[in-house]
Amino acid sequence: MEVSAEVKIVGNKSVQELALNSENLPPNNYIYNEGGVGFRDALLPSESDFQVPIIDIANLTLPSTAQHELLKLQSALHSCGFFLVINHGMTSSFLDKVREVSKQFFELPKEEKQKYAREPNNVEGYGNDTIYSENQRLDWCDRLFLKVHPEDQRNFKFWPLNPIDFRNTIQQYTECVWQLYEEIFRAMAKLLNLEEDCFLKECGERGTMSMRTNYYPPCPMADHALGLKPHSDSSSITFLLQDNKVEGLQVLKDNQWFKVPIIHDAIVINVGDLMEVDNEQWDFSESNTQSSGK
């Protein structure tokens, strides 16, 4: 789709800069009306019958437990398309490292981060929301967007050299997530009685994988802003490494927002629009991220 020449990049101030000026309220285009979309009270899992499913990847590979775990995955895909995966092979220390190098990048001086600023009509690089209209509501977050797979499509001018171990850490994380993606897609094919590698062959070894690191600064009006507005993912599948301290992710099911709990070392998986095989069989939900005053 061609992007209008009138589109402009939010480049004057990052959300981090706005958050530092805590004496002032956020600009109006970051404020959602009270009671509007995304502001229905989220239910904690303990307050409802709905629980975000947890899939044990290790159990999918064991003959004695594989069928039971496949049924759990089927239920997750049928109910909302959101689930948590554990025992995926990534250690606690490694996941903490991924979080840490991402955090360290956003803590760099503005001048250093601007070296990787995205360009007009390009999603890659450091920045925040692109403005399409004066009345647009904006996400309370800054982000770094990178193409990570296949390797020859990486645009390294957007890959930070600081922190010094950023590139190597993200390379390792990409490899681990790619392996996890293959395991999940094989399991999904089994559920549909398809050839095990059906989806993998469709996407190919050169399937595109992108990574977006989001930074959500504390918001002086957290009850009236959203880190990420409600949306459904247009990709085939999303792997999300949550902050390990602050909850924010919510999933929409039956017209009600539910908080996705933080489970140590779990990866959140959201099956996207491209994998919608049959609306009567698999149901894929919207999600949003609440901003925080912390």
Secondary structure, DSSP 8 states (H G I E B T S, - for coil): ----TT-EE--S--HHHHHH-TTS---GGG---TTSTT-S--B-GGGSS----EEEHHHHTSTTTHHHHHHHHHHHHHHTSEEEEE--S--HHHHHHHHHHHHHHHTS-HHHHGGGB--TT---EEE--EE-STT----S-EEEEEEEESGGG--GGGS---STTHHHHHHHHHHHHHHHHHHHHHHHHHHTT--TTHHHHHH-TT--EEEEEEE----TTGGG-EEEEEE---SSEEEE---SS---EEEEETTEEEE----TT-EEEEE-GGG---TTT-----EEEE----
